[in-house]
């Protein structure tokens, strides 16, 4: 019985880890917290695989550096907030699911395909992005060298 619980736990952790890695890689160019998901997936997989353990720290540094850089200027903060608002607006549109407008050039079934759950995912991504922005603002905003707060001392001149 203990052995089957251990096997079940390992399979569950590996599944969660791989799903997070795949979602993280997909979210790097798409809307969403790509580096954060990739980091979380590698952190989970690092419990089972040595190769993942070696890659956790560099991905964590990259994610923290991106978070620190994202709140160093007001234009970046404003653009990030506009991105969050856009995700919420598009997600809400998907959730409401209005009929296709007259200008829509293809079959109506392709209007807002994915349905309700696509909208929920977009709104959830917007909330996660807002949370990351608040965290980054509190932790990194106004620091002289955001790399030191992000744990990136490699290559700094200090």
N, C-alpha and C positions, 0 to 999 in steps of 0.2 A: 504494500500500500504506500509506504514512504517513497519507494522508488518511482511509482507511477505519479505521485504528486510532484516529485522533483522533475520528472520528464515533462509533465504538463506545464509546470512553471517555466522551464527552459523554453519550451515551444511558444508559450504565450509571450515571454520577454523577447524572443527572437522575432516573432511576428510583429509585435509593437515596434521594435527597433527598426526593422526593415521597412515597415509602413512609414514611419517618421522620416527615414532616410530618403525614400522615394518621393514623399510629399515635399520634403525640404528641397530636394533637387528640382522638382517641378516648380516649386514656389519661388525659386531664385529669379527666373525671368517673369513669372506670373505674379498677380497680386497675392501677397501673403508673406508671412515671416519665414522665408526660405532658410537663412542661416540658422535661425533659432530651431526650426524643426530638424535640420540636418545635425546640429549640435546635440539635440535631445536624442535623436536616433542613434548617433555614435556613442553617446554616453550609455544608453541602454545596451547596445551591442558590445561595448567595451567590457562588460561583465563576463562575456563569453569568449571574445576574440581578442587576441593580442594586437592584430593589425588595427582594429578599431580604437583600442586604447592609445595607440601611437598617434592617431589622427584627431582625438578629441581636443587636445589643447590648441593646436593651430586653428581649428574651426571656431573654438571658443574665443580666441584672440581676434579673429576676423569679425565675428559677430559683435564683440564688445567695441572694437574700433569703429565699425559701421554705426553702432548705436551712439558712440561718443561724437563722431563726426556729424551725425544727423541733427544734433541740437546746438551746434556751435554758432550758427548764424540764424537771424530771424527769417530770411527768405527760405531756408531749408525747413524751418519749423512750420512756416505758413504753407509751403508746398506739401509737407507731410500731412498737415491738418486738412488741406484740400483733398488729398488722396483718401484720407479716412472718410471725409464727407461724401466723396464720390462712391466709395465702396458701399456706404450705407444707403445712398440714394439708389444705386443700381440694384442692390440687394432688396430694397423695399419694392422697387418696380417689379422684380422677379416674384416676390411674395404676393403682391397684389395681382399680378398676371392679367393685365388688361388685354383686350383683343388687339390683334395686329392692326397697325394704322394703314390707311389707304396707300401710302407711299412705299410700303414694304414690298420689295420686288420679287420675293420668292413665296413659295407655299406657306400658308399660315402656320402649319405645324412646326416650322423652323423659327417662328417668332418666340423668343425667350425660352428656347428648349432647355430642358433640365428641370423646369418647374420650381415648385416651392422650396425644395431642399437646396437648390442652387442659390436661391435668395438667402436662405438661412446661413449657408456657408459664407456668402459674401458679407453679410452683416456680422457674422462671427469673426471673420478675418479683420473687418474694420474695428471691432471692439478689441481684438488682440493687438492690432497695430496701435490703437490709442493707448492701451495699457503699456506697451513697450515704449511709446513716446513719453508718457508720463514718467516711467522709470528712468529713461535716459535723461530726461530734463532734470529730474531731481538728483541723479547720480553724477552726471557729467557736465551740465551746463555751467559755463563761466570758468572752467578750469583752464589754467594757462597751457598745460600740456595734457590733452585728453588721452594721449597714449599711455601715460603712467596710470591713470585711473582704470584704463581698460586692461591693464596688465601687460602691455606691450612695451617692454623696455629694450627690445632688440633693435638696434639701429638708432636709438636716440642718442643725442649728443651729450646728455648729462652723465 
